[in-house]
Amino acid sequence: MRGILITFEGIDGSGKSTTIAEIARRIGEEERGDEERTPFAGRRFHFTAEPTGGEEGRLIREMLRKGPKTANVGGPGAREAEQLEELFLFMADHARHLKETVIPALERGRVVISDRYSDSRIAYQGATLRGIIPQPMKWVRELHRPWSVVPDKTILFSIDPAQAVLRCRSREEVSPSRMPKSPEKFEREAFLQEVAANFEAMARSEPGRFVIIDAARSKAEILEETMEALTEILEETKTNV
């Protein structure tokens, strides 16, 4: 019987990856029979992420680490071509992720939890492709529609971009958005404002799929709310696992 696909989304610095790591730790303790129990007894989980650890994912991380090639060089259309190159590389990584990880795990009845998924492409590339492609969010979504697997639920970590930027700077995060590694604060904040607005628009358009987490609070509070959300999701879908 098909499993469940739960994706975690949010702008850089929202804390979703930290929360996923703690959830994975707790589930691991349960599987080892430790005393601290989670509410997920009997479930089989598979944790994954995008970009993946495959060849396309490696190339993406290298591109993000180096920053845009066309920042100071390149003729007319060079920046536009590079943004499209980035999008299609992300999509190739997503296709491999589906083929090698997500679909096989779902077919085995697993609860698949992915740290970022296709919605990140719609939100981030919806911002980077603005002015290059008409209605970029719609365009990117339509590119995925014929072949991608739609998540059963998406947990969206919501946070003010100004607070997220401070978190990012403290950790020197590399953004999946192709922002320069150390951009000006206001430049990055403005970009993340646009990405956050894109995520919010998706959540409004699919309220049945998205669960919103207030990610401006402490790690403990965020974890507690996320665990409650996961418990509710699994209760709703337990007959399908």
Sequence and secondary structure as in RCSB ss.txt:
>XXXX:A:sequence
MRGILITFEGIDGSGKSTTIAEIARRIGEEERGDEERTPFAGRRFHFTAEPTGGEEGRLIREMLRKGPKTANVGG
PGAREAEQLEELFLFMADHARHLKETVIPALERGRVVISDRYSDSRIAYQGATLRGIIPQPMKWVRELHRPWSVV
PDKTILFSIDPAQAVLRCRSREEVSPSRMPKSPEKFEREAFLQEVAANFEAMARSEPGRFVIIDAARSKAEILEE
TMEALTEILEETKTNV
>XXXX:A:secstr
   EEEEEEE TTSSHHHHHHHHHHHHHHHHTT SS  S TT  EEEEESS SSHHHHHHHHHHHH  TTSS   
TTHHHHHHHHHHHHHHHHHHHHIIIIIHHHHHTT EEEEES HHHHHHHHHHHTTTTSSSHHHHHHHHHTTTS  
 SEEEEEE  HHHHHHHHHHHT   TT   SS  HHHHHHHHHHHHHHHHHHHHH TTTEEEEETTS HHHHHHH
HHHHHHHHHHHHGGG 
